[in-house]
Amino acid sequence: MTDSSGLVAFISGAAVLIGTIGVVIPMLPGLVLCWAGVMVWAVFGGHGAVGWTVAVAATIVLGLGFAAKYLVPGRNLKRAGVPNLTLFLGGLLGIVGFFLIPVVGLVIGFVLGVFIVERIRQKDTSLAWQSTKHALKAAGVSMLIELATALIIAGIWVGGLLAA
């Protein structure tokens, strides 16, 4: 391994690690950073066919992960009767909460936003709380899908490192 390929591997590994952490910490672009780290290694690492195979595999996993991240929770929310407008408005309040209360404001704002919108829409506190719980479960499933995708991308990259 030359000095430059070692530096490329280090930078790529740092991006993959930070991206994986970014799945859990909403301030970092998790999956995109993982994928970008793999792309840097594949394109600039000089690993030929192994690098390109890793790049293609990581790109396919990224695409499947992004699709599943939105389709699976969305399907569950539709079944539970939670409208997209509720999630959108809850997300907006989550963004506001993110700036008002560092670290936990995003979650608090989202939960509060979904609850308020559903309380107004359904005019029933217990039904609004049921919708809020479904939205929280969907957000958790989405995060787990994203984390699994990041870990698979990281595994593909590590496999490429070992094969190169």
C-alpha positions as CSV (number, residue, x, y, z in Angstrom):
1,M,0.0,0.0,0.0
2,T,1.5,3.3,-1.0
3,D,1.3,6.5,1.1
4,S,-1.4,8.0,-1.1
5,S,-3.6,4.9,-1.2
6,G,-3.2,4.7,2.6
7,L,-4.3,8.3,2.9
8,V,-7.3,7.6,0.6
9,A,-8.2,4.6,2.7
10,F,-8.0,6.6,5.9
11,I,-10.2,9.5,4.5
12,S,-12.7,6.9,3.1
13,G,-12.8,5.1,6.4
14,A,-13.3,8.3,8.3
15,A,-16.2,9.2,6.0
16,V,-17.8,5.8,6.3
17,L,-17.5,5.9,10.1
18,I,-18.8,9.5,10.4
19,G,-21.6,8.7,8.0
20,T,-22.6,5.6,10.0
21,I,-22.7,7.8,13.2
22,G,-24.6,10.4,11.2
23,V,-27.5,7.9,10.7
24,V,-28.2,8.2,14.4
25,I,-27.2,11.9,14.8
26,P,-29.5,13.9,12.5
27,M,-27.0,16.7,11.9
28,L,-24.8,14.6,9.7
29,P,-25.7,13.3,6.2
30,G,-25.4,9.6,7.1
31,L,-25.9,7.4,4.1
32,V,-24.6,9.9,1.5
33,L,-21.4,10.3,3.5
34,C,-20.9,6.5,3.8
35,W,-21.4,6.2,0.0
36,A,-19.1,9.2,-0.7
37,G,-16.4,7.6,1.4
38,V,-16.6,4.4,-0.6
39,M,-16.6,6.4,-3.9
40,V,-13.5,8.2,-2.9
41,W,-11.8,4.9,-2.1
42,A,-13.0,3.3,-5.4
43,V,-12.1,6.2,-7.7
44,F,-8.9,7.5,-6.2
45,G,-7.5,4.4,-4.4
46,G,-6.3,2.8,-7.6
47,H,-7.9,-0.6,-6.9
48,G,-9.1,-1.3,-10.5
49,A,-11.9,-3.8,-10.9
50,V,-12.2,-4.4,-7.1
51,G,-12.7,-0.7,-6.6
52,W,-15.4,-0.4,-9.3
53,T,-17.1,-3.5,-8.1
54,V,-17.3,-2.1,-4.6
55,A,-18.5,1.2,-6.0
56,V,-21.3,-0.4,-8.0
57,A,-22.4,-2.6,-5.0
58,A,-22.4,0.3,-2.6
59,T,-24.5,2.4,-5.1
60,I,-27.0,-0.4,-5.5
61,V,-27.3,-0.8,-1.7
62,L,-27.7,2.9,-1.3
63,G,-30.5,3.1,-3.8
64,L,-32.3,0.1,-2.2
65,G,-31.8,1.6,1.2
66,F,-33.2,5.0,0.2
67,A,-36.2,3.4,-1.4
68,A,-36.9,1.1,1.6
69,K,-36.3,4.0,4.1
70,Y,-39.3,5.8,2.6
71,L,-41.5,3.1,1.3
72,V,-41.7,0.7,4.3
73,P,-42.6,3.4,6.9
74,G,-44.9,5.2,4.5
75,R,-46.9,2.0,3.8
76,N,-47.3,1.4,7.6
77,L,-48.4,5.0,8.1
78,K,-51.0,4.7,5.3
79,R,-52.4,1.5,6.9
80,A,-52.6,3.4,10.2
81,G,-54.4,6.3,8.6
82,V,-51.8,9.0,9.3
83,P,-51.9,11.5,6.4
84,N,-48.8,12.8,4.7
85,L,-49.7,16.4,5.6
86,T,-49.5,15.4,9.3
87,L,-46.0,14.1,8.8
88,F,-45.0,17.2,6.8
89,L,-46.2,19.6,9.4
90,G,-44.7,17.5,12.2
91,G,-41.4,17.6,10.3
92,L,-41.6,21.4,10.0
93,L,-42.2,21.7,13.8
94,G,-39.3,19.3,14.3
95,I,-37.0,21.6,12.3
96,V,-38.1,24.5,14.4
97,G,-37.5,22.4,17.6
98,F,-34.0,21.5,16.3
99,F,-33.0,25.2,16.4
100,L,-34.9,26.0,19.7
101,I,-33.7,23.0,21.8
102,P,-30.3,21.7,20.7
103,V,-29.9,17.9,20.3
104,V,-33.4,16.8,21.4
105,G,-35.5,19.5,19.8
106,L,-35.9,17.7,16.5
107,V,-37.6,14.7,18.2
108,I,-39.6,16.8,20.6
109,G,-40.8,19.2,17.8
110,F,-41.7,16.3,15.5
111,V,-43.7,14.5,18.2
112,L,-45.4,17.7,19.3
113,G,-46.2,18.7,15.7
114,V,-47.7,15.3,14.8
115,F,-49.8,15.3,18.0
116,I,-51.1,18.8,17.6
117,V,-52.0,18.3,13.9
118,E,-53.7,15.0,14.6
119,R,-55.5,16.4,17.7
120,I,-56.9,19.2,15.5
121,R,-57.8,16.8,12.6
122,Q,-59.4,14.0,14.7
123,K,-60.7,16.1,17.6
124,D,-59.8,13.3,20.0
125,T,-56.8,13.2,22.2
126,S,-56.5,9.4,22.4
127,L,-56.8,9.0,18.6
128,A,-54.2,11.8,18.1
129,W,-51.8,10.0,20.5
130,Q,-52.3,6.7,18.6
131,S,-51.4,8.5,15.3
132,T,-48.3,10.0,17.1
133,K,-47.2,6.6,18.2
134,H,-47.5,5.3,14.7
135,A,-45.4,8.2,13.4
136,L,-42.8,7.5,16.0
137,K,-42.6,3.8,15.1
138,A,-42.3,4.8,11.4
139,A,-39.4,7.2,12.2
140,G,-37.7,4.4,14.2
141,V,-38.1,1.9,11.4
142,S,-36.8,4.4,8.9
143,M,-33.7,5.0,11.1
144,L,-33.1,1.2,11.5
145,I,-33.3,0.7,7.7
146,E,-30.9,3.6,7.2
147,L,-28.5,2.2,9.8
148,A,-28.6,-1.3,8.3
149,T,-27.9,0.3,4.9
150,A,-24.9,2.2,6.2
151,L,-23.6,-0.9,7.9
152,I,-23.9,-3.0,4.7
153,I,-22.1,-0.2,2.7
154,A,-19.4,-0.2,5.4
155,G,-19.1,-4.0,5.1
156,I,-18.9,-3.8,1.3
157,W,-16.1,-1.3,1.7
158,V,-14.2,-3.4,4.3
159,G,-14.6,-6.4,1.9
160,G,-13.1,-4.3,-0.8
161,L,-10.2,-3.3,1.4
162,L,-9.4,-6.9,2.2
163,A,-9.7,-8.0,-1.5
164,A,-7.6,-5.1,-2.8
